Amino acid sequence: MTLMGFVFFNIMALFNHIINPNLGSYWLPLINPLYLISILYLGLSGSLASSFLSNYSLSKINAVKMSIFGNLSIVITIFLGLFSYMKVFL
């Protein structure tokens, strides 16, 4: 899933840079160290940590309960996003 997102959004970004004649700026964010640190932080904490926590929880509870909590986490994330950004969706 992460690989599919990587490929999809990079294709979209490349297409955008090709339509607007600024293909050279596609690589520009990789020069910024803060950008690289953010990418590493999000990649390691989001993907790696959630994978380890998912495996740990499967060792403590059965797979059915784990799948329910996995689906519940999406709903909780949506509500936290709504409350933290104070956005109203109509």
PyMOL Python script that loads the backbone (N, CA, C, O; Angstrom):
from pymol import cmd

cmd.read_pdbstr("""\
ATOM      1  N   MET A   1       0.822  -1.184   0.000  1.00  0.00           N
ATOM      2  CA  MET A   1       0.000   0.000   0.000  1.00  0.00           C
ATOM      3  C   MET A   1       0.871   1.254   0.000  1.00  0.00           C
ATOM      4  O   MET A   1       0.578   2.216  -0.710  1.00  0.00           O
ATOM      5  N   THR A   2       1.919   1.243   0.779  1.00  0.00           N
ATOM      6  CA  THR A   2       2.812   2.394   0.802  1.00  0.00           C
ATOM      7  C   THR A   2       3.498   2.577  -0.542  1.00  0.00           C
ATOM      8  O   THR A   2       3.658   3.699  -1.021  1.00  0.00           O
ATOM      9  N   LEU A   3       3.897   1.474  -1.142  1.00  0.00           N
ATOM     10  CA  LEU A   3       4.541   1.541  -2.458  1.00  0.00           C
ATOM     11  C   LEU A   3       3.581   2.075  -3.518  1.00  0.00           C
ATOM     12  O   LEU A   3       3.978   2.861  -4.378  1.00  0.00           O
ATOM     13  N   MET A   4       2.330   1.652  -3.458  1.00  0.00           N
ATOM     14  CA  MET A   4       1.342   2.143  -4.422  1.00  0.00           C
ATOM     15  C   MET A   4       1.130   3.649  -4.267  1.00  0.00           C
ATOM     16  O   MET A   4       1.020   4.364  -5.263  1.00  0.00           O
ATOM     17  N   GLY A   5       1.074   4.128  -3.039  1.00  0.00           N
ATOM     18  CA  GLY A   5       0.941   5.564  -2.806  1.00  0.00           C
ATOM     19  C   GLY A   5       2.152   6.320  -3.310  1.00  0.00           C
ATOM     20  O   GLY A   5       2.024   7.388  -3.907  1.00  0.00           O
ATOM     21  N   PHE A   6       3.331   5.761  -3.068  1.00  0.00           N
ATOM     22  CA  PHE A   6       4.567   6.387  -3.543  1.00  0.00           C
ATOM     23  C   PHE A   6       4.564   6.517  -5.061  1.00  0.00           C
ATOM     24  O   PHE A   6       4.875   7.579  -5.600  1.00  0.00           O
ATOM     25  N   VAL A   7       4.213   5.440  -5.744  1.00  0.00           N
ATOM     26  CA  VAL A   7       4.213   5.458  -7.205  1.00  0.00           C
ATOM     27  C   VAL A   7       3.138   6.401  -7.731  1.00  0.00           C
ATOM     28  O   VAL A   7       3.404   7.206  -8.624  1.00  0.00           O
ATOM     29  N   PHE A   8       1.933   6.311  -7.189  1.00  0.00           N
ATOM     30  CA  PHE A   8       0.820   7.138  -7.663  1.00  0.00           C
ATOM     31  C   PHE A   8       1.107   8.627  -7.512  1.00  0.00           C
ATOM     32  O   PHE A   8       0.943   9.390  -8.463  1.00  0.00           O
ATOM     33  N   PHE A   9       1.537   9.046  -6.318  1.00  0.00           N
ATOM     34  CA  PHE A   9       1.746  10.470  -6.091  1.00  0.00           C
ATOM     35  C   PHE A   9       2.983  10.997  -6.812  1.00  0.00           C
ATOM     36  O   PHE A   9       3.030  12.175  -7.167  1.00  0.00           O
ATOM     37  N   ASN A  10       3.974  10.157  -7.031  1.00  0.00           N
ATOM     38  CA  ASN A  10       5.123  10.602  -7.821  1.00  0.00           C
ATOM     39  C   ASN A  10       4.767  10.752  -9.292  1.00  0.00           C
ATOM     40  O   ASN A  10       5.256  11.661  -9.962  1.00  0.00           O
ATOM     41  N   ILE A  11       3.919   9.866  -9.796  1.00  0.00           N
ATOM     42  CA  ILE A  11       3.462  10.024 -11.178  1.00  0.00           C
ATOM     43  C   ILE A  11       2.655  11.310 -11.322  1.00  0.00           C
ATOM     44  O   ILE A  11       2.802  12.032 -12.308  1.00  0.00           O
ATOM     45  N   MET A  12       1.805  11.592 -10.341  1.00  0.00           N
ATOM     46  CA  MET A  12       1.034  12.837 -10.386  1.00  0.00           C
ATOM     47  C   MET A  12       1.948  14.056 -10.321  1.00  0.00           C
ATOM     48  O   MET A  12       1.739  15.026 -11.049  1.00  0.00           O
ATOM     49  N   ALA A  13       2.957  14.016  -9.459  1.00  0.00           N
ATOM     50  CA  ALA A  13       3.879  15.143  -9.341  1.00  0.00           C
ATOM     51  C   ALA A  13       4.697  15.326 -10.618  1.00  0.00           C
ATOM     52  O   ALA A  13       4.900  16.451 -11.074  1.00  0.00           O
ATOM     53  N   LEU A  14       5.161  14.226 -11.187  1.00  0.00           N
ATOM     54  CA  LEU A  14       5.906  14.322 -12.446  1.00  0.00           C
ATOM     55  C   LEU A  14       5.029  14.882 -13.562  1.00  0.00           C
ATOM     56  O   LEU A  14       5.476  15.716 -14.348  1.00  0.00           O
ATOM     57  N   PHE A  15       3.795  14.426 -13.628  1.00  0.00           N
ATOM     58  CA  PHE A  15       2.872  14.930 -14.636  1.00  0.00           C
ATOM     59  C   PHE A  15       2.644  16.430 -14.462  1.00  0.00           C
ATOM     60  O   PHE A  15       2.607  17.177 -15.440  1.00  0.00           O
ATOM     61  N   ASN A  16       2.494  16.863 -13.218  1.00  0.00           N
ATOM     62  CA  ASN A  16       2.316  18.290 -12.927  1.00  0.00           C
ATOM     63  C   ASN A  16       3.545  19.095 -13.330  1.00  0.00           C
ATOM     64  O   ASN A  16       3.413  20.188 -13.881  1.00  0.00           O
ATOM     65  N   HIS A  17       4.733  18.570 -13.064  1.00  0.00           N
ATOM     66  CA  HIS A  17       5.963  19.277 -13.412  1.00  0.00           C
ATOM     67  C   HIS A  17       6.212  19.275 -14.921  1.00  0.00           C
ATOM     68  O   HIS A  17       6.855  20.186 -15.444  1.00  0.00           O
ATOM     69  N   ILE A  18       5.708  18.262 -15.620  1.00  0.00           N
ATOM     70  CA  ILE A  18       5.875  18.232 -17.072  1.00  0.00           C
ATOM     71  C   ILE A  18       4.910  19.218 -17.739  1.00  0.00           C
ATOM     72  O   ILE A  18       5.277  19.909 -18.689  1.00  0.00           O
ATOM     73  N   ILE A  19       3.677  19.275 -17.233  1.00  0.00           N
ATOM     74  CA  ILE A  19       2.701  20.221 -17.802  1.00  0.00           C
ATOM     75  C   ILE A  19       3.159  21.653 -17.576  1.00  0.00           C
ATOM     76  O   ILE A  19       3.170  22.460 -18.505  1.00  0.00           O
ATOM     77  N   ASN A  20       3.531  21.965 -16.360  1.00  0.00           N
ATOM     78  CA  ASN A  20       4.128  23.275 -16.062  1.00  0.00           C
ATOM     79  C   ASN A  20       5.622  23.114 -16.303  1.00  0.00           C
ATOM     80  O   ASN A  20       6.248  22.243 -15.698  1.00  0.00           O
ATOM     81  N   PRO A  21       6.195  23.915 -17.153  1.00  0.00           N
ATOM     82  CA  PRO A  21       7.600  23.648 -17.535  1.00  0.00           C
ATOM     83  C   PRO A  21       8.601  23.921 -16.402  1.00  0.00           C
ATOM     84  O   PRO A  21       9.410  24.845 -16.490  1.00  0.00           O
ATOM     85  N   ASN A  22       8.537  23.119 -15.352  1.00  0.00           N
ATOM     86  CA  ASN A  22       9.489  23.264 -14.247  1.00  0.00           C
ATOM     87  C   ASN A  22       9.909  21.888 -13.721  1.00  0.00           C
ATOM     88  O   ASN A  22       9.879  21.637 -12.516  1.00  0.00           O
ATOM     89  N   LEU A  23      10.294  21.015 -14.630  1.00  0.00           N
ATOM     90  CA  LEU A  23      10.683  19.658 -14.246  1.00  0.00           C
ATOM     91  C   LEU A  23      11.918  19.649 -13.346  1.00  0.00           C
ATOM     92  O   LEU A  23      12.089  18.731 -12.544  1.00  0.00           O
ATOM     93  N   GLY A  24      12.774  20.654 -13.470  1.00  0.00           N
ATOM     94  CA  GLY A  24      13.970  20.724 -12.629  1.00  0.00           C
ATOM     95  C   GLY A  24      13.652  20.912 -11.159  1.00  0.00           C
ATOM     96  O   GLY A  24      14.457  20.539 -10.306  1.00  0.00           O
ATOM     97  N   SER A  25      12.502  21.480 -10.842  1.00  0.00           N
ATOM     98  CA  SER A  25      12.147  21.705  -9.436  1.00  0.00           C
ATOM     99  C   SER A  25      11.547  20.460  -8.779  1.00  0.00           C
ATOM    100  O   SER A  25      11.209  20.498  -7.596  1.00  0.00           O
ATOM    101  N   TYR A  26      11.411  19.368  -9.516  1.00  0.00           N
ATOM    102  CA  TYR A  26      10.897  18.125  -8.943  1.00  0.00           C
ATOM    103  C   TYR A  26      11.820  17.606  -7.836  1.00  0.00           C
ATOM    104  O   TYR A  26      11.351  17.090  -6.821  1.00  0.00           O
ATOM    105  N   TRP A  27      13.117  17.743  -8.037  1.00  0.00           N
ATOM    106  CA  TRP A  27      14.101  17.242  -7.070  1.00  0.00           C
ATOM    107  C   TRP A  27      14.475  18.268  -6.017  1.00  0.00           C
ATOM    108  O   TRP A  27      15.224  17.950  -5.093  1.00  0.00           O
ATOM    109  N   LEU A  28      13.978  19.479  -6.131  1.00  0.00           N
ATOM    110  CA  LEU A  28      14.370  20.567  -5.246  1.00  0.00           C
ATOM    111  C   LEU A  28      14.107  20.311  -3.757  1.00  0.00           C
ATOM    112  O   LEU A  28      14.948  20.680  -2.938  1.00  0.00           O
ATOM    113  N   PRO A  29      12.985  19.700  -3.366  1.00  0.00           N
ATOM    114  CA  PRO A  29      12.774  19.464  -1.924  1.00  0.00           C
ATOM    115  C   PRO A  29      13.807  18.545  -1.286  1.00  0.00           C
ATOM    116  O   PRO A  29      14.021  18.609  -0.075  1.00  0.00           O
ATOM    117  N   LEU A  30      14.455  17.689  -2.080  1.00  0.00           N
ATOM    118  CA  LEU A  30      15.429  16.758  -1.502  1.00  0.00           C
ATOM    119  C   LEU A  30      16.704  17.450  -1.038  1.00  0.00           C
ATOM    120  O   LEU A  30      17.524  16.837  -0.355  1.00  0.00           O
ATOM    121  N   ILE A  31      16.878  18.703  -1.394  1.00  0.00           N
ATOM    122  CA  ILE A  31      18.039  19.468  -0.939  1.00  0.00           C
ATOM    123  C   ILE A  31      17.830  19.963   0.493  1.00  0.00           C
ATOM    124  O   ILE A  31      18.792  20.140   1.241  1.00  0.00           O
ATOM    125  N   ASN A  32      16.571  20.185   0.866  1.00  0.00           N
ATOM    126  CA  ASN A  32      16.232  20.718   2.184  1.00  0.00           C
ATOM    127  C   ASN A  32      16.351  19.620   3.246  1.00  0.00           C
ATOM    128  O   ASN A  32      15.626  18.628   3.176  1.00  0.00           O
ATOM    129  N   PRO A  33      17.252  19.775   4.234  1.00  0.00           N
ATOM    130  CA  PRO A  33      17.418  18.728   5.255  1.00  0.00           C
ATOM    131  C   PRO A  33      16.181  18.551   6.132  1.00  0.00           C
ATOM    132  O   PRO A  33      15.902  17.441   6.585  1.00  0.00           O
ATOM    133  N   LEU A  34      15.438  19.626   6.378  1.00  0.00           N
ATOM    134  CA  LEU A  34      14.230  19.515   7.193  1.00  0.00           C
ATOM    135  C   LEU A  34      13.184  18.643   6.494  1.00  0.00           C
ATOM    136  O   LEU A  34      12.458  17.894   7.149  1.00  0.00           O
ATOM    137  N   TYR A  35      13.111  18.739   5.191  1.00  0.00           N
ATOM    138  CA  TYR A  35      12.198  17.905   4.407  1.00  0.00           C
ATOM    139  C   TYR A  35      12.599  16.434   4.520  1.00  0.00           C
ATOM    140  O   TYR A  35      11.744  15.568   4.707  1.00  0.00           O
ATOM    141  N   LEU A  36      13.879  16.157   4.409  1.00  0.00           N
ATOM    142  CA  LEU A  36      14.355  14.773   4.510  1.00  0.00           C
ATOM    143  C   LEU A  36      14.117  14.190   5.900  1.00  0.00           C
ATOM    144  O   LEU A  36      13.749  13.023   6.034  1.00  0.00           O
ATOM    145  N   ILE A  37      14.327  15.003   6.930  1.00  0.00           N
ATOM    146  CA  ILE A  37      14.077  14.543   8.298  1.00  0.00           C
ATOM    147  C   ILE A  37      12.593  14.259   8.487  1.00  0.00           C
ATOM    148  O   ILE A  37      12.225  13.277   9.132  1.00  0.00           O
ATOM    149  N   SER A  38      11.744  15.108   7.931  1.00  0.00           N
ATOM    150  CA  SER A  38      10.294  14.889   8.035  1.00  0.00           C
ATOM    151  C   SER A  38       9.875  13.609   7.339  1.00  0.00           C
ATOM    152  O   SER A  38       9.057  12.855   7.867  1.00  0.00           O
ATOM    153  N   ILE A  39      10.422  13.355   6.164  1.00  0.00           N
ATOM    154  CA  ILE A  39      10.096  12.137   5.429  1.00  0.00           C
ATOM    155  C   ILE A  39      10.542  10.899   6.214  1.00  0.00           C
ATOM    156  O   ILE A  39       9.799   9.923   6.314  1.00  0.00           O
ATOM    157  N   LEU A  40      11.747  10.943   6.763  1.00  0.00           N
ATOM    158  CA  LEU A  40      12.229   9.806   7.553  1.00  0.00           C
ATOM    159  C   LEU A  40      11.399   9.600   8.811  1.00  0.00           C
ATOM    160  O   LEU A  40      11.079   8.469   9.174  1.00  0.00           O
ATOM    161  N   TYR A  41      11.053  10.696   9.473  1.00  0.00           N
ATOM    162  CA  TYR A  41      10.248  10.601  10.699  1.00  0.00           C
ATOM    163  C   TYR A  41       8.881   9.996  10.406  1.00  0.00           C
ATOM    164  O   TYR A  41       8.442   9.080  11.102  1.00  0.00           O
ATOM    165  N   LEU A  42       8.212  10.503   9.381  1.00  0.00           N
ATOM    166  CA  LEU A  42       6.890   9.986   9.053  1.00  0.00           C
ATOM    167  C   LEU A  42       6.959   8.546   8.562  1.00  0.00           C
ATOM    168  O   LEU A  42       6.088   7.735   8.877  1.00  0.00           O
ATOM    169  N   GLY A  43       7.979   8.234   7.801  1.00  0.00           N
ATOM    170  CA  GLY A  43       8.115   6.872   7.302  1.00  0.00           C
ATOM    171  C   GLY A  43       8.401   5.880   8.406  1.00  0.00           C
ATOM    172  O   GLY A  43       7.812   4.800   8.448  1.00  0.00           O
ATOM    173  N   LEU A  44       9.308   6.244   9.303  1.00  0.00           N
ATOM    174  CA  LEU A  44       9.671   5.314  10.374  1.00  0.00           C
ATOM    175  C   LEU A  44       8.578   5.214  11.427  1.00  0.00           C
ATOM    176  O   LEU A  44       8.231   4.114  11.858  1.00  0.00           O
ATOM    177  N   SER A  45       8.038   6.342  11.840  1.00  0.00           N
ATOM    178  CA  SER A  45       7.027   6.276  12.897  1.00  0.00           C
ATOM    179  C   SER A  45       5.708   5.759  12.369  1.00  0.00           C
ATOM    180  O   SER A  45       5.028   4.990  13.049  1.00  0.00           O
ATOM    181  N   GLY A  46       5.334   6.167  11.172  1.00  0.00           N
ATOM    182  CA  GLY A  46       4.042   5.745  10.643  1.00  0.00           C
ATOM    183  C   GLY A  46       4.023   4.311  10.169  1.00  0.00           C
ATOM    184  O   GLY A  46       3.155   3.536  10.570  1.00  0.00           O
ATOM    185  N   SER A  47       4.953   3.953   9.334  1.00  0.00           N
ATOM    186  CA  SER A  47       4.923   2.618   8.736  1.00  0.00           C
ATOM    187  C   SER A  47       5.551   1.560   9.624  1.00  0.00           C
ATOM    188  O   SER A  47       4.936   0.532   9.906  1.00  0.00           O
ATOM    189  N   LEU A  48       6.762   1.807  10.059  1.00  0.00           N
ATOM    190  CA  LEU A  48       7.496   0.796  10.808  1.00  0.00           C
ATOM    191  C   LEU A  48       6.900   0.568  12.192  1.00  0.00           C
ATOM    192  O   LEU A  48       6.706  -0.575  12.605  1.00  0.00           O
ATOM    193  N   ALA A  49       6.611   1.641  12.904  1.00  0.00           N
ATOM    194  CA  ALA A  49       6.072   1.499  14.256  1.00  0.00           C
ATOM    195  C   ALA A  49       4.687   0.864  14.234  1.00  0.00           C
ATOM    196  O   ALA A  49       4.382   0.021  15.078  1.00  0.00           O
ATOM    197  N   SER A  50       3.844   1.257  13.281  1.00  0.00           N
ATOM    198  CA  SER A  50       2.506   0.657  13.232  1.00  0.00           C
ATOM    199  C   SER A  50       2.573  -0.815  12.859  1.00  0.00           C
ATOM    200  O   SER A  50       1.751  -1.611  13.313  1.00  0.00           O
ATOM    201  N   SER A  51       3.543  -1.179  12.038  1.00  0.00           N
ATOM    202  CA  SER A  51       3.709  -2.589  11.699  1.00  0.00           C
ATOM    203  C   SER A  51       4.125  -3.403  12.917  1.00  0.00           C
ATOM    204  O   SER A  51       3.597  -4.490  13.153  1.00  0.00           O
ATOM    205  N   PHE A  52       5.068  -2.879  13.688  1.00  0.00           N
ATOM    206  CA  PHE A  52       5.502  -3.584  14.897  1.00  0.00           C
ATOM    207  C   PHE A  52       4.381  -3.657  15.929  1.00  0.00           C
ATOM    208  O   PHE A  52       4.192  -4.693  16.567  1.00  0.00           O
ATOM    209  N   LEU A  53       3.634  -2.562  16.097  1.00  0.00           N
ATOM    210  CA  LEU A  53       2.533  -2.574  17.053  1.00  0.00           C
ATOM    211  C   LEU A  53       1.416  -3.511  16.618  1.00  0.00           C
ATOM    212  O   LEU A  53       0.767  -4.142  17.453  1.00  0.00           O
ATOM    213  N   SER A  54       1.195  -3.601  15.330  1.00  0.00           N
ATOM    214  CA  SER A  54       0.189  -4.530  14.823  1.00  0.00           C
ATOM    215  C   SER A  54       0.594  -5.968  15.107  1.00  0.00           C
ATOM    216  O   SER A  54      -0.239  -6.767  15.535  1.00  0.00           O
ATOM    217  N   ASN A  55       1.835  -6.306  14.882  1.00  0.00           N
ATOM    218  CA  ASN A  55       2.318  -7.662  15.172  1.00  0.00           C
ATOM    219  C   ASN A  55       2.284  -7.953  16.662  1.00  0.00           C
ATOM    220  O   ASN A  55       1.960  -9.071  17.064  1.00  0.00           O
ATOM    221  N   TYR A  56       2.611  -6.972  17.485  1.00  0.00           N
ATOM    222  CA  TYR A  56       2.568  -7.159  18.934  1.00  0.00           C
ATOM    223  C   TYR A  56       1.138  -7.403  19.411  1.00  0.00           C
ATOM    224  O   TYR A  56       0.885  -8.273  20.245  1.00  0.00           O
ATOM    225  N   SER A  57       0.205  -6.613  18.862  1.00  0.00           N
ATOM    226  CA  SER A  57      -1.180  -6.787  19.289  1.00  0.00           C
ATOM    227  C   SER A  57      -1.739  -8.137  18.829  1.00  0.00           C
ATOM    228  O   SER A  57      -2.579  -8.720  19.515  1.00  0.00           O
ATOM    229  N   LEU A  58      -1.284  -8.634  17.685  1.00  0.00           N
ATOM    230  CA  LEU A  58      -1.725  -9.964  17.248  1.00  0.00           C
ATOM    231  C   LEU A  58      -1.211 -11.067  18.166  1.00  0.00           C
ATOM    232  O   LEU A  58      -1.819 -12.134  18.251  1.00  0.00           O
ATOM    233  N   SER A  59      -0.103 -10.821  18.849  1.00  0.00           N
ATOM    234  CA  SER A  59       0.378 -11.825  19.793  1.00  0.00           C
ATOM    235  C   SER A  59      -0.413 -11.805  21.096  1.00  0.00           C
ATOM    236  O   SER A  59      -0.380 -12.772  21.857  1.00  0.00           O
ATOM    237  N   LYS A  60      -1.131 -10.698  21.360  1.00  0.00           N
ATOM    238  CA  LYS A  60      -1.886 -10.578  22.617  1.00  0.00           C
ATOM    239  C   LYS A  60      -3.378 -10.852  22.448  1.00  0.00           C
ATOM    240  O   LYS A  60      -4.008 -11.387  23.360  1.00  0.00           O
ATOM    241  N   ILE A  61      -3.958 -10.494  21.292  1.00  0.00           N
ATOM    242  CA  ILE A  61      -5.380 -10.719  21.062  1.00  0.00           C
ATOM    243  C   ILE A  61      -5.546 -11.466  19.739  1.00  0.00           C
ATOM    244  O   ILE A  61      -4.610 -11.551  18.943  1.00  0.00           O
ATOM    245  N   ASN A  62      -6.741 -12.005  19.511  1.00  0.00           N
ATOM    246  CA  ASN A  62      -6.934 -12.749  18.262  1.00  0.00           C
ATOM    247  C   ASN A  62      -7.150 -11.799  17.081  1.00  0.00           C
ATOM    248  O   ASN A  62      -7.344 -10.597  17.263  1.00  0.00           O
ATOM    249  N   ALA A  63      -7.112 -12.350  15.889  1.00  0.00           N
ATOM    250  CA  ALA A  63      -7.118 -11.548  14.668  1.00  0.00           C
ATOM    251  C   ALA A  63      -8.432 -10.813  14.451  1.00  0.00           C
ATOM    252  O   ALA A  63      -8.436  -9.726  13.872  1.00  0.00           O
ATOM    253  N   VAL A  64      -9.548 -11.379  14.902  1.00  0.00           N
ATOM    254  CA  VAL A  64     -10.839 -10.714  14.717  1.00  0.00           C
ATOM    255  C   VAL A  64     -10.885  -9.408  15.504  1.00  0.00           C
ATOM    256  O   VAL A  64     -11.292  -8.372  14.978  1.00  0.00           O
ATOM    257  N   LYS A  65     -10.469  -9.462  16.761  1.00  0.00           N
ATOM    258  CA  LYS A  65     -10.450  -8.239  17.572  1.00  0.00           C
ATOM    259  C   LYS A  65      -9.452  -7.238  17.012  1.00  0.00           C
ATOM    260  O   LYS A  65      -9.698  -6.032  17.036  1.00  0.00           O
ATOM    261  N   MET A  66      -8.342  -7.725  16.514  1.00  0.00           N
ATOM    262  CA  MET A  66      -7.330  -6.847  15.930  1.00  0.00           C
ATOM    263  C   MET A  66      -7.880  -6.118  14.708  1.00  0.00           C
ATOM    264  O   MET A  66      -7.622  -4.927  14.530  1.00  0.00           O
ATOM    265  N   SER A  67      -8.629  -6.815  13.876  1.00  0.00           N
ATOM    266  CA  SER A  67      -9.187  -6.169  12.683  1.00  0.00           C
ATOM    267  C   SER A  67     -10.229  -5.123  13.057  1.00  0.00           C
ATOM    268  O   SER A  67     -10.337  -4.094  12.391  1.00  0.00           O
ATOM    269  N   ILE A  68     -10.999  -5.374  14.120  1.00  0.00           N
ATOM    270  CA  ILE A  68     -11.976  -4.382  14.581  1.00  0.00           C
ATOM    271  C   ILE A  68     -11.254  -3.133  15.074  1.00  0.00           C
ATOM    272  O   ILE A  68     -11.650  -2.016  14.742  1.00  0.00           O
ATOM    273  N   PHE A  69     -10.205  -3.313  15.856  1.00  0.00           N
ATOM    274  CA  PHE A  69      -9.449  -2.162  16.333  1.00  0.00           C
ATOM    275  C   PHE A  69      -8.749  -1.432  15.184  1.00  0.00           C
ATOM    276  O   PHE A  69      -8.600  -0.211  15.221  1.00  0.00           O
ATOM    277  N   GLY A  70      -8.321  -2.180  14.168  1.00  0.00           N
ATOM    278  CA  GLY A  70      -7.708  -1.554  13.002  1.00  0.00           C
ATOM    279  C   GLY A  70      -8.677  -0.658  12.267  1.00  0.00           C
ATOM    280  O   GLY A  70      -8.319   0.444  11.853  1.00  0.00           O
ATOM    281  N   ASN A  71      -9.915  -1.128  12.100  1.00  0.00           N
ATOM    282  CA  ASN A  71     -10.934  -0.301  11.455  1.00  0.00           C
ATOM    283  C   ASN A  71     -11.355   0.865  12.333  1.00  0.00           C
ATOM    284  O   ASN A  71     -11.662   1.946  11.830  1.00  0.00           O
ATOM    285  N   LEU A  72     -11.372   0.651  13.630  1.00  0.00           N
ATOM    286  CA  LEU A  72     -11.736   1.722  14.554  1.00  0.00           C
ATOM    287  C   LEU A  72     -10.682   2.825  14.559  1.00  0.00           C
ATOM    288  O   LEU A  72     -11.013   3.994  14.756  1.00  0.00           O
ATOM    289  N   SER A  73      -9.436   2.472  14.348  1.00  0.00           N
ATOM    290  CA  SER A  73      -8.378   3.481  14.352  1.00  0.00           C
ATOM    291  C   SER A  73      -8.541   4.477  13.204  1.00  0.00           C
ATOM    292  O   SER A  73      -8.164   5.641  13.339  1.00  0.00           O
ATOM    293  N   ILE A  74      -9.096   4.033  12.078  1.00  0.00           N
ATOM    294  CA  ILE A  74      -9.340   4.944  10.965  1.00  0.00           C
ATOM    295  C   ILE A  74     -10.385   5.978  11.354  1.00  0.00           C
ATOM    296  O   ILE A  74     -10.226   7.165  11.068  1.00  0.00           O
ATOM    297  N   VAL A  75     -11.444   5.534  12.002  1.00  0.00           N
ATOM    298  CA  VAL A  75     -12.501   6.452  12.439  1.00  0.00           C
ATOM    299  C   VAL A  75     -11.958   7.441  13.474  1.00  0.00           C
ATOM    300  O   VAL A  75     -12.263   8.632  13.418  1.00  0.00           O
ATOM    301  N   ILE A  76     -11.166   6.950  14.403  1.00  0.00           N
ATOM    302  CA  ILE A  76     -10.576   7.827  15.418  1.00  0.00           C
ATOM    303  C   ILE A  76      -9.649   8.849  14.771  1.00  0.00           C
ATOM    304  O   ILE A  76      -9.640  10.014  15.170  1.00  0.00           O
ATOM    305  N   THR A  77      -8.881   8.433  13.793  1.00  0.00           N
ATOM    306  CA  THR A  77      -7.980   9.347  13.094  1.00  0.00           C
ATOM    307  C   THR A  77      -8.759  10.440  12.375  1.00  0.00           C
ATOM    308  O   THR A  77      -8.357  11.604  12.386  1.00  0.00           O
ATOM    309  N   ILE A  78      -9.867  10.070  11.755  1.00  0.00           N
ATOM    310  CA  ILE A  78     -10.688  11.068  11.063  1.00  0.00           C
ATOM    311  C   ILE A  78     -11.234  12.086  12.051  1.00  0.00           C
ATOM    312  O   ILE A  78     -11.174  13.289  11.793  1.00  0.00           O
ATOM    313  N   PHE A  79     -11.767  11.621  13.184  1.00  0.00           N
ATOM    314  CA  PHE A  79     -12.305  12.553  14.168  1.00  0.00           C
ATOM    315  C   PHE A  79     -11.219  13.428  14.787  1.00  0.00           C
ATOM    316  O   PHE A  79     -11.447  14.613  15.030  1.00  0.00           O
ATOM    317  N   LEU A  80     -10.053  12.865  15.042  1.00  0.00           N
ATOM    318  CA  LEU A  80      -8.956  13.680  15.565  1.00  0.00           C
ATOM    319  C   LEU A  80      -8.523  14.735  14.557  1.00  0.00           C
ATOM    320  O   LEU A  80      -8.196  15.859  14.936  1.00  0.00           O
ATOM    321  N   GLY A  81      -8.518  14.381  13.280  1.00  0.00           N
ATOM    322  CA  GLY A  81      -8.205  15.364  12.250  1.00  0.00           C
ATOM    323  C   GLY A  81      -9.232  16.464  12.189  1.00  0.00           C
ATOM    324  O   GLY A  81      -8.887  17.633  12.016  1.00  0.00           O
ATOM    325  N   LEU A  82     -10.500  16.098  12.329  1.00  0.00           N
ATOM    326  CA  LEU A  82     -11.555  17.109  12.317  1.00  0.00           C
ATOM    327  C   LEU A  82     -11.430  18.059  13.502  1.00  0.00           C
ATOM    328  O   LEU A  82     -11.543  19.276  13.352  1.00  0.00           O
ATOM    329  N   PHE A  83     -11.199  17.493  14.673  1.00  0.00           N
ATOM    330  CA  PHE A  83     -11.108  18.337  15.861  1.00  0.00           C
ATOM    331  C   PHE A  83      -9.821  19.142  15.926  1.00  0.00           C
ATOM    332  O   PHE A  83      -9.827  20.285  16.385  1.00  0.00           O
ATOM    333  N   SER A  84      -8.731  18.566  15.476  1.00  0.00           N
ATOM    334  CA  SER A  84      -7.457  19.284  15.586  1.00  0.00           C
ATOM    335  C   SER A  84      -7.342  20.412  14.584  1.00  0.00           C
ATOM    336  O   SER A  84      -6.717  21.432  14.872  1.00  0.00           O
ATOM    337  N   TYR A  85      -7.933  20.247  13.414  1.00  0.00           N
ATOM    338  CA  TYR A  85      -7.867  21.306  12.419  1.00  0.00           C
ATOM    339  C   TYR A  85      -9.100  22.186  12.415  1.00  0.00           C
ATOM    340  O   TYR A  85      -9.157  23.180  11.691  1.00  0.00           O
ATOM    341  N   MET A  86     -10.097  21.820  13.230  1.00  0.00           N
ATOM    342  CA  MET A  86     -11.327  22.578  13.368  1.00  0.00           C
ATOM    343  C   MET A  86     -11.968  22.889  12.025  1.00  0.00           C
ATOM    344  O   MET A  86     -12.411  24.010  11.772  1.00  0.00           O
ATOM    345  N   LYS A  87     -12.008  21.891  11.184  1.00  0.00           N
ATOM    346  CA  LYS A  87     -12.624  22.045   9.875  1.00  0.00           C
ATOM    347  C   LYS A  87     -14.035  21.471   9.929  1.00  0.00           C
ATOM    348  O   LYS A  87     -14.305  20.486  10.616  1.00  0.00           O
ATOM    349  N   VAL A  88     -14.904  22.105   9.197  1.00  0.00           N
ATOM    350  CA  VAL A  88     -16.280  21.633   9.110  1.00  0.00           C
ATOM    351  C   VAL A  88     -16.515  21.132   7.693  1.00  0.00           C
ATOM    352  O   VAL A  88     -16.295  21.848   6.717  1.00  0.00           O
ATOM    353  N   PHE A  89     -16.958  19.908   7.605  1.00  0.00           N
ATOM    354  CA  PHE A  89     -17.256  19.324   6.308  1.00  0.00           C
ATOM    355  C   PHE A  89     -18.763  19.215   6.165  1.00  0.00           C
ATOM    356  O   PHE A  89     -19.432  18.613   7.005  1.00  0.00           O
ATOM    357  N   LEU A  90     -19.276  19.776   5.139  1.00  0.00           N
ATOM    358  CA  LEU A  90     -20.727  19.746   4.919  1.00  0.00           C
ATOM    359  C   LEU A  90     -21.103  18.671   3.950  1.00  0.00           C
ATOM    360  O   LEU A  90     -22.284  18.500   3.645  1.00  0.00           O
TER     361      LEU A  90
END
""", "prot")
cmd.dss("prot")
cmd.show_as("cartoon", "prot")
cmd.util.cbc("prot")
cmd.orient("prot")
